[in-house]
Amino acid sequence: MKILTPISRIFVGILFVISGFIKLNDPLGFSYKLQEYFSTDVLNLPFLEPYALAISLFVVVFEVVLGVFLLIGYKPKFTLWSLLSMIVFFTFLTFYSAYFDKVKDCGCFGDALKLTPWESFTKDVVLLVLILIVFYGRKYIKPIFNSFMTNTIATLSLVLSLAFGYHVLMHLPSIDFRAYKIGANLIENMSTPPNAPKAVQEFTWTFDVNGTQQTFVTDGSYPAVDGTYVGVETEIIEEGFQPSILDFSIESDQDDFTNYFLNQDRLLMIVCYNLETANQQGLQKLKSVSDLALTKGYTVIGLSASGEEVKSRITTLYDLDFEFYICDEKALKTVVRSNPGLLQLKSGTVQQKVHWNDIDDLQL
């Protein structure tokens, strides 16, 4: 235990700090993941959905400070019980998601590292074992600094975590791991290369042959069987190539304008995933920036998942001289963590991306 405890302590502490910091960099994104968990299709706790952002901030800040507390040996009893409670809860959550195939990505490492449900569960089981080792070897945990320094570092970890979380909420994530980050080309990220590997699937066909049900396995072709077709089940043996952007589009009621707009040399894209919940101060800023962009030769469009009546009302209310097009709400939440948020593109490449608080920083 003298050897295992410090090794486990360092590993768990560093992993909690890294995992927590990645999510703290994008607490809004983690809140969307929590809303998915709280939905009626998963945990059936819809009354918690309005509090997802507050819960998100609490969890990620707590995760970071617990990692720091463990590394410096601050209040070991409180720290270890908190770590154990947190990992037991998340182990249950990832098992539930994996076993019932509810959530495809746990969000443990935000958009920086995608884990399958079973990978997430395995990771949590390993962490649970390591935390139990530290828990039972807690007598070997001693503060690595004197009392004053330990208290100072513990307090700073909490204050700095809260300050950083507030900063990214009022602006944008400091590190953007998504396929819409500055420098990314959306056309390329939506495309599939000609030589890209295709998914390998196995088809299990069931036929009634002379009163007996028999199964036949193929790679997709219809089997030559003298019998009555009953059904077929498919299983993906090997995943094929998937573009990093799957659900983004720019559409009207009649047409798809995605390629047309993304190929524009000067495009200002104003994203409001929900116009009814968009920040009013942000909406008020859209008039001046969009008018300036139009005078400088930009194509200016809005993207929203809101209905036509809401779009018309907002356009009239704020005297906006551009048209809103349709895009999936989940995709727009991924494009920019702001409602509204703005992107300036050149031939599909993101040149600038700003929170509505930083519209004045936009260079046109």
N, C-alpha and C positions, 0 to 999 in steps of 0.2 A: 504493500500500500504506500510505503514511503516513496517508491518510484512511480507507481501508476497514478497516484493522486496529483502530483505536480504536472505530469505530462497531460493528463486528462483536463486538468484545470486550465492549462495554457491553450489547449486545442479548443475546448468549449468556449472559453472567454474570447479568443480571437474570432471564432466562427460567429458567435453572437454579435460581436461588434461589426463584423463585415456584413452579415446578413441584415442587421438592423440599419446600418448606415445606407446600404443600397436602397432599402425601402423608405428610409427617412429622406433620401434624395428625391423621392417621388411618392409622398404620402397620399396624394390624390389618386394615383394609380392603384395603390394598395387598398384604398377605400372602395374603388370599383370592384376589386377582387372580393372584398368583404361583402359587398352588396350581392355578389353572385352567390356566396355561401349562405347569406341570410334569405335568399329568395325562396319562394314556395316549392321550387323544384329540388332544392337541396336540403337545408335545415328547417325550412318552413318557419322562419322567424322574421317575417316582413316588417314587424313593428320596429326592428332594429335598423332597418335600412336608412332612415333619416339621420341616424347617429353614426353612420359608417365612417365619416371623416374624423370625428372626435375619437372614436374607438381606434381608428388607424393610427392617429398621432400618438395616442397613449401607448399602444402596443409597440410601435417602432422605437419610440423614445425609451420605453421601459427595457426593450431588448438591448439597445445600445448600452444604457447605463448598467444593466445587470452584467453585461460582458466586461465592462470596465471594473465594476465592483469586484467581480471574481478575480480578475487579473491582479488587482492591487491588494486584495484581501480585506476589503471593506465590509463590515457587518456580515460575516460569513453565514451566520444562521439565517438571517433574513434573505440574503442573496441565494443561498442554496434551496431554501423552501420555495422561493419565487421561481427559480429556474426549473425546479422539479415540477411545480404546478403548471408552468407554461408549456414544458415539453410534453407532459402527459396529455394536456388539452390538444396540442397540435398533432400529437401522434394519433389520437382518436380521430381528429378532423381529417388528416390525410388518409387514414385507413378507410374511413367512411367514404371519402371521395373516390378512392381507388376501387374499393370493393363494389360500390354501387355505380361506379363510372359516372360521377356527378360533375366534377370539375376537372378539366383537362390539364390545368396548370395551377399549382398551389399558390404561386406568387411569392414563394419563400425568398427568392433572390430577385424579385421584381422582373424587369425585362432584360436584366444582365445575363441570366442563366435560366433557361427553361428546363424544368424537370417534369417527367411524366408523373402521374399520381402514385404509381408504385415506387418510383425512384424517390419521390418526396417522403413516402412512408418509410422506406429503407433508411434514408438519411435521418429521420426522426428517431427510429429505433436505435441506430448507432449513437446518436446524441443522448438518448435516454440512458443507455448503458454507461456512457462516459460520465453523465451527471450523477448517476447512482454510485459510481466509483468515487467521485469527488465527495458525494454526500456522506458515504460511509467512512471516508478517510478525512473528514473535515477537521479532525484534530491536528492534521499536518498543514492546515492552511493558516499561514501567518501573514500579517501585513508586511509588504516589502518596503514601506517607508515609515517614517515616524508618524505619530498621530496627526499633527498639524498638516503635514504634506498629504497624507491619505485623505483627510477630510476635504482639503482644498481640491484635490483631483476629482474626488467623488462629486463635489458641488459643481465644479467646472463642467464635468461630463454632462450633468443634467441641464445646466444653463445653456451650454453651447449646443446641445442637441435640440432644445426647445427653440433657440434662436435660429438654427439652421432650418428646422422644419418650418418656422414662420417665414423665413426668407424665400424658400422654394415655393411656398404656397402663394406668396405675393408676387412672385416673378415666374420662373419656370425651373424645372429640375436643372441643377448645375451640370450634371452629366446626363446626356440623352442617349439611351441605349436602343431607342426605337428606330424603325425603318423610315421615319419621317424627320430624322435629325438634320441639322444644317450640314450641307455637303452631300446628302443622299439624293439620288436621282429616282424619283417615284416611278418613272416609266420602266427603268431597269429593274426596280424592286418588285414590280408587278408582272414581270415577264418570266417566261420559262425558256431556258436555252434549248435549242433543237436537239442537242445530245444529252439532255438531262435524263438521269435514271428514272424509269417509270416504276410505279408501285407493283409489287408482286402479290397477286391475290390467289386465294384458293377457294374454289366453288364446290360446295357439297350439295349435289342434286339428289332428291328423293323421288323415286318412281314406284308405282304400284305395278309389280310384274307378277301376273297370274295370281293375284290376291295377296301377294307378299310384298311388303315395302322394302326396297333395296336402295342403297346409297351409292353414288358414283362421284368421284372427285376429279375435277378438271381444273385447268388454269383459266377457264372462262368460256371455252367453247361448249356448245350444247352437245351433250352425250348422245351417241346413237344407241338408243335403248328402245326395245320393243315393249313399251309399257305406258301407263298413264302418269303424266307429270303430277307430282304432289306439291313440291316446293323446293326452294334452294336457299342455302345459307352461305354467306361470303365471309372470309377471314383474310385480313391483310397480313401477309407473311413478312413482307419487307416494305417499309415506307419509301415512296418515291420522292422526287424533288418537289418541294413546295416553295413558291415565291414568298418572300418575307412580307409582302402586302397581298392580302387575299380579298378583302371586302370593301376596298375604297373605290368610289365611283363619283362622277359628277353628272347628274341626270336631271331631266325635266320630266313632266308627265308623259311626253311623247318620245324623247330621244335620249341617247347616251352621248354626252359631250366630253367624256373623260380624256380621250386622246387629243381632241381638238384644243382644249384649254391647257393641258399639260405641255403641249408643244408650242405654246405662246412664248415669245421672247421675253415679254414683260408681263408677269401675272401677279396680281395681289389677291390672295385668297383669304377671305374673312370667314373664320369658322365659329359658328354658334350652334353647338349640338342641340341645345334646347333654348329657343328664343324667349320662352316664358320665364325661365329661371336664369337667364343671362344677367350679368351684372349691369344695372342701369347706368352707372357711371361709365362703364366700358362702352355701352351702346351709344352714349352721348358723344364719345370720342370718335366714333366711326365716320361721322359726316365729314369732318375736316380732313382726316387722313385719306378717305376714299376720293374726295373731290380733288385733293392735291395729286393723288396718283393718276387720276383721269387726265388732269392737265399735263402731266408728264408722259403721257402716252401709254400708260399701263392699262391692261385689261383687268377690270375689277369684278370679282364675283363673290357671292356669299354661299356658304354651305351650311345646311341645317337639316335636321330630321323632323322639324316642326311642320305642322300642316299649313296649307295655303292661306287659310284665314289669318293665322298668327303671323305668317310672313308678310302678308299685305298690311296688317295692322301696324307692325313694327316699322316697316318701310315708310309708311305714311307718317307715323308718330315722330320718327327721327329724321324725316326728309332725306332718306337715303336714295342715291342715284345709281344703284346697281341692283342686279337681280339675284335672288337666292335660289340655289339649285338644291337638289335632294341628295343626301348621302346618309348611310346607316349611322345611327347614333353612337354605337360602340366604336365604329371606325373613327368617327370625329373625336371621340374622347381620347383615342390613341394618337391622333394627329398632333394635338396640342393640348396641354393641361391647363387650359384657360377657356372661359366662356364669357365673352368672346376672346379669340386669339387670332393672330395674323401671321401669314406666311408670305414671303416674297419669293417667287420662283422664276428661274430662267431656263426655258426648254426642259422643264420637268425637274430641275435641280433646285433644292431648297437653298436659297441664299441667306435669308434671314427668317427668324421665327421669334415672335414677341408675345408676351402676356399683355393684356389690355392695360395693365399698370405702366408698361414700358412702350406704349405706342409712340411717345415722343422720341424714342431712341431709334425708330425705324428710319433707315437711310433710303430715300427714294431719289 
